[in-house]
Amino acid sequence: MLLVYVLVGAVAFSYKTPLLAWIQGGGSKHFFLLYLIGSFFALVPVVPFGVIGGVMGATYGVWSGGVFNWSVSLTGSVLMFLSFRYLFAERGRRALEKFSAVERFNERLEQNAFLAILFARMIPIVPAYVVNVYAALVGVRLGVFFTASALGKIPINFLFAYLGEQLFTSWRNSGIVVLAYLLFLIAVYLLYRIWTARKKGSVS
């Protein structure tokens, strides 16, 4: 199974340019196949997901494109979570050994798994796939992982769609939205710092 996974990833990487062109062209009519391709790119980042998200925004518009981005991103995260919980646990443990941020993320998970995953989705505390793999390995309940990920993934996926929609029309609007998103990230980060400070205070 792992060999098939690697082979599919290699094929997708080799044909990433025509695939992106196909998505932006007539391929957008084949929604189910497009959903599978988008979910795979979310699961195996042979193309940065922001590129996929931007193309979908340019193809479908900000609302439909944003929902599409959110759904395939969430699908990819859940599939990775389930894969490393039930199939590749040992491989996941070895892969996580080189990430120093894992220990801090584990402390947050022990305090409140839902908030730890929610904040990790909204701000780049740790890489997204580390969140998926580590949450699977430490036994976070699927319902908690799914709900926190679903909520946390909303802002960035709609941002990708909006930027894709505006790419060829208004750089000014794109700049305003990016600035607003940065302010949003700052606000979320401050909330995250307040939460961690309170948790440290309660422990001490």
Secondary structure by P-SEA (a helix, b strand, c coil): caaaaaaaaaaaaaaaaaaaaaaacccccaaaaaaaaaaaaaacccccaaaaaaaaaaacccaaaaaaaaaaaaaaaaaaaaaaacccaaaaaaaaccccaaaaaaaaaaacaaaaaaaaaacccccaaaaaaaaaaacccaaaaaaaaaaaaaaaaaaaaaaaaaccccaaaaaaaaaaaaaaaaaaaaaaaaaaaaaaaaac
